[in-house]
Amino acid sequence: MTTQTQSPRGGAGEGKPILTPAHCIALYLAGKIDRYDFRHDLVPGLRGHLWSGEPIVTLTFSYVGPFFVSDDHAGLHGPNTHGAIGHEVTYPPITRRDVIANNNAAIRKADLIFAYISTGDCYGTLCEIGQALALGKRVVMAFAPRIGAADYWLSAMQCAAVYEAVRPCCLKDILADEIMKATAPIRRRAI
């Protein structure tokens, strides 16, 4: 295995090991899917990327799911659609069973499940958190303002970290910190 290193001046070469895409953690972003989804600000290239079996690889993480049809005109985002179900945008059309199978497979692949609770009716998100915890995954919950973490105590008390009153603009920094915590064991092995 080859590892890149970072010189004291920041360039590649001699010095401290840095993470390369091969060292990235697999990230699953749980949360309610909606028209202006928070994931688009966190995952470059997510807009228009469908379930293809291939993750989106960045310098710090490999995004494994969920994927959905991005539709800023809101035609695909409605109750119980997961941003794709019941529309002929994809071929073959995506069914609820497809969504379950794809999400379950992605959670099994993930090293970190980061859940943003932005609304009280995030029932699927709570199922994803439960599954991830049962699999022994590192789970982090972030709650939007006006969503009380106390109501979600059963899940929150089992998570690696819980953040309250988090505005969407703060998610990127929190996620970056949690990725650093999750990759600490990987960085230690690379040294």
C-alpha positions as CSV (number, residue, x, y, z in Angstrom):
1,M,0.0,0.0,0.0
2,T,1.3,3.4,-0.9
3,T,0.7,6.4,1.3
4,Q,1.3,10.0,0.4
5,T,3.0,12.3,2.9
6,Q,2.8,15.9,3.5
7,S,5.9,18.0,3.9
8,P,6.1,20.7,6.6
9,R,5.3,23.3,3.9
10,G,2.1,21.5,2.9
11,G,3.2,19.8,-0.4
12,A,3.5,16.1,-1.1
13,G,6.7,14.5,-0.1
14,E,8.5,13.8,3.2
15,G,6.6,14.4,6.4
16,K,3.3,13.6,8.0
17,P,1.0,11.1,6.3
18,I,-2.2,12.5,4.7
19,L,-5.3,10.7,3.8
20,T,-5.8,9.7,0.2
21,P,-9.1,8.6,-1.3
22,A,-8.1,5.0,-0.6
23,H,-8.0,5.9,3.1
24,C,-11.3,7.7,3.1
25,I,-14.1,6.6,5.3
26,A,-17.5,5.5,3.9
27,L,-20.1,8.1,4.8
28,Y,-23.9,7.7,4.9
29,L,-25.9,10.9,5.5
30,A,-29.2,10.0,7.1
31,G,-32.0,12.5,7.2
32,K,-35.3,13.5,5.6
33,I,-35.0,14.0,1.9
34,D,-36.5,17.2,0.6
35,R,-36.5,19.7,-2.2
36,Y,-33.5,21.7,-1.1
37,D,-31.7,18.8,0.5
38,F,-28.9,19.5,3.0
39,R,-26.7,16.8,1.4
40,H,-26.1,18.9,-1.7
41,D,-24.0,21.4,0.4
42,L,-21.9,18.5,1.9
43,V,-21.4,16.2,-1.1
44,P,-19.9,17.6,-4.3
45,G,-21.4,16.0,-7.4
46,L,-24.5,14.5,-5.6
47,R,-27.0,16.4,-7.7
48,G,-28.0,14.1,-10.5
49,H,-26.0,11.1,-9.2
50,L,-28.4,8.1,-9.0
51,W,-27.9,4.7,-7.3
52,S,-25.3,3.2,-9.5
53,G,-23.4,1.1,-7.0
54,E,-20.5,3.6,-7.2
55,P,-19.9,6.0,-4.3
56,I,-18.9,9.6,-4.7
57,V,-15.3,9.8,-3.7
58,T,-13.9,13.1,-2.2
59,L,-10.6,13.8,-0.5
60,T,-12.0,13.1,2.9
61,F,-14.8,10.6,2.5
62,S,-16.5,8.3,0.1
63,Y,-20.3,9.0,0.0
64,V,-22.2,5.7,-0.1
65,G,-25.8,7.0,0.2
66,P,-28.6,7.7,0.1
67,F,-28.9,8.7,-3.5
68,F,-32.1,10.3,-4.9
69,V,-33.3,12.2,-7.8
70,S,-32.4,15.8,-7.5
71,D,-35.4,17.9,-8.5
72,D,-35.3,21.6,-7.6
73,H,-38.8,22.0,-9.2
74,A,-40.2,19.8,-6.4
75,G,-42.0,17.4,-8.8
76,L,-40.3,14.4,-7.2
77,H,-40.3,15.5,-3.6
78,G,-43.5,14.7,-1.8
79,P,-44.7,12.6,1.1
80,N,-43.3,9.1,1.1
81,T,-41.4,9.4,-2.2
82,H,-37.8,9.4,-1.1
83,G,-37.1,11.7,-3.9
84,A,-37.7,9.1,-6.6
85,I,-40.5,6.6,-5.9
86,G,-43.5,6.6,-8.3
87,H,-41.9,8.7,-11.0
88,E,-40.6,7.5,-14.3
89,V,-37.4,9.6,-14.2
90,T,-35.3,6.5,-13.7
91,Y,-35.4,3.4,-15.7
92,P,-36.3,1.0,-14.4
93,P,-38.5,3.0,-12.0
94,I,-37.3,2.9,-8.4
95,T,-39.7,1.1,-5.9
96,R,-39.9,1.3,-2.2
97,R,-38.2,-2.1,-2.0
98,D,-35.4,-0.7,-4.1
99,V,-35.0,2.2,-1.7
100,I,-34.9,-0.2,1.3
101,A,-32.4,-2.5,-0.3
102,N,-30.1,0.3,-1.5
103,N,-30.2,2.1,1.8
104,N,-29.5,-1.1,3.8
105,A,-26.6,-2.0,1.6
106,A,-25.1,1.5,1.9
107,I,-25.5,1.5,5.7
108,R,-23.6,-1.9,5.9
109,K,-20.8,-0.3,3.8
110,A,-20.6,2.9,5.9
111,D,-18.1,3.6,8.6
112,L,-19.9,6.8,9.7
113,I,-23.6,7.5,9.7
114,F,-24.3,11.2,10.2
115,A,-28.0,11.9,10.8
116,Y,-29.5,15.4,10.5
117,I,-32.8,15.6,12.2
118,S,-34.5,18.6,10.6
119,T,-38.2,17.6,11.1
120,G,-40.1,15.5,13.6
121,D,-41.5,13.1,11.0
122,C,-38.2,11.5,10.0
123,Y,-39.4,8.0,10.6
124,G,-37.1,6.4,8.0
125,T,-34.1,8.2,9.5
126,L,-34.8,6.7,12.9
127,C,-34.9,3.2,11.3
128,E,-31.6,3.9,9.6
129,I,-30.1,5.0,12.9
130,G,-31.4,1.9,14.6
131,Q,-30.0,-0.4,11.9
132,A,-26.6,1.4,12.0
133,L,-26.4,1.1,15.8
134,A,-27.3,-2.6,15.6
135,L,-24.4,-3.1,13.2
136,G,-22.0,-1.4,15.5
137,K,-21.5,1.7,13.2
138,R,-20.3,5.1,14.5
139,V,-23.5,7.2,14.5
140,V,-23.7,11.0,15.0
141,M,-26.9,12.9,15.3
142,A,-27.3,16.6,14.7
143,F,-30.6,18.3,15.5
144,A,-32.0,21.4,13.7
145,P,-33.1,24.3,15.8
146,R,-36.5,23.7,17.3
147,I,-36.1,19.9,17.3
148,G,-35.5,18.7,20.8
149,A,-32.9,15.9,21.2
150,A,-34.7,14.9,24.4
151,D,-37.5,13.4,22.4
152,Y,-35.0,11.2,20.6
153,W,-33.2,10.0,23.8
154,L,-33.4,6.3,22.9
155,S,-31.3,6.8,19.8
156,A,-29.2,9.8,21.0
157,M,-27.9,8.1,24.1
158,Q,-26.4,5.4,21.9
159,C,-24.6,7.7,19.5
160,A,-21.0,8.7,19.4
161,A,-21.9,12.4,19.4
162,V,-25.1,14.5,19.5
163,Y,-25.3,18.2,18.4
164,E,-28.3,20.4,19.2
165,A,-29.7,23.6,17.5
166,V,-27.6,23.0,14.4
167,R,-28.4,25.3,11.4
168,P,-27.8,23.8,7.9
169,C,-24.9,26.3,7.4
170,C,-23.0,24.7,10.3
171,L,-23.3,21.1,9.1
172,K,-20.1,21.2,7.0
173,D,-17.9,22.1,9.9
174,I,-19.5,19.5,12.3
175,L,-19.2,16.8,9.6
176,A,-15.6,17.6,9.0
177,D,-14.8,17.3,12.7
178,E,-16.6,14.0,12.9
179,I,-14.8,12.7,9.8
180,M,-11.5,13.5,11.5
181,K,-12.6,11.6,14.6
182,A,-13.7,8.6,12.6
183,T,-10.5,8.6,10.5
184,A,-8.2,8.8,13.5
185,P,-7.7,5.0,13.7
186,I,-7.1,4.9,9.9
187,R,-4.5,7.7,10.1
188,R,-2.7,6.0,13.0
189,R,-2.4,2.7,11.0
190,A,-1.0,4.7,8.0
191,I,1.9,6.1,10.0
